[in-house]
Amino acid sequence: MYFLPENLDNYVVAHSEQEPDLLKQLTRETYQKVLQPIMLSGPYQGRVLSMISKLIRPKSILELGTFTGYSTLCLAEGLVSAGELHTIDINEELVDFQRKYFDTSNYGKQIIQHTGSALDIIPELDKTFDLVFIDADKPNYSNYFHLIIDKLNSGGIILSDNVLWHGKVVEPLDEKDKSTKAVLDYNTLLKEDKRIETVLLPIRDGLTISRKK
């Protein structure tokens, strides 16, 4: 979703860093072969993720929701040389697609794939993280937060995608709409939890930056 007028959005994109060729190739193949390619982070948001990661210089990253690996590769750009990125996705059919692009990149040996439910996998990860990116099923956003907050290092960052949810967060709520209700609850959680400080950015479909105190 784009909240800026098209001409202004085009200007923003034109005056921001351009995506690497490998990510352009990944995007093309995703649109050719994978259902719901709209789930890709896209070039502008991808550069935002890359920039944040480069500013943090994380030793360890956790990503919830790999899809075809676009955001994974963007986040990996900021890893220190000995760093690791753990990415979780429930769709086992995309594992080989992801790995092909991971291994073509400079970060293949640093990216560890996990397939299955993040609710089951996160507790099994005996690691702490400097950066977490949540871009998975919306009804579990709050559950993911509670699982990862104690695994987030002090000063660590949680990035949460789709927190404006196509603008539905400011529309009358349909009680049958579980995803919108979940996003509303999650946004409130991030605002009120005293362990973190949060800024919600109107980037694409909404991106929240939360820093652990």
C-alpha positions, 0 to 999 in steps of 0.5 A: 500500500502506498500512502504518498501521492504517486508523483511524490512516491516516485520522487522518493524512490528515484532519490534513494539507493537502487536495489542490487541486480541479484534482488531484481532477478529474485523479484522477476523469478518470484513473479514468474513462479510463486503465488502472491508475489505482492508479499515481497518487501520490494526495492524501496522497503528493501533499501530501508531494511538494508540501511537499518541493518547497516547502521546496527551492524548486527552479529545476529539477526532473526527473521520471521517470514522468509517468503522468497528471501528478498528481505533476508538478503537485504537484512544480511547486507548489514551483518558483521563478517562473522554474523548469522541470520536465522530465517523462519518460514512455514512453507517448505516448498520455497526452501530451494528457491531461497537457498539458490539466491542465498548461495548466489549472494555474498551471505550464503554461509551466514544465512540459516534456514528454518522450516516450520512454525515460528512458535515452535522454532523460536523457543528452540533457538539458543541464541540472542539477537541484535535485530529481529524482523517480523513479517509473518502471519498477523494473528501471531504478531503479539505471540512472536513478540512475547517469544523474542523479547527475552532473546533480544539483546539490550539496545536490540531492534525489532522491525515489524512490517505491515503495521498499518495493514492497508489503512484498515487500522483507522477504519471501523473494525469488522469483528470477523477480521482477525488480522486487523484486530491482531495488528491493532492489538500488536500496535498497542502492545508495542506502544505500551510495553515499557521494555521498548521504545517504539516509532511507527513509520508510514513506509509502504504498509507501515514499518515499526522500529522498536528498541529494547531499553 
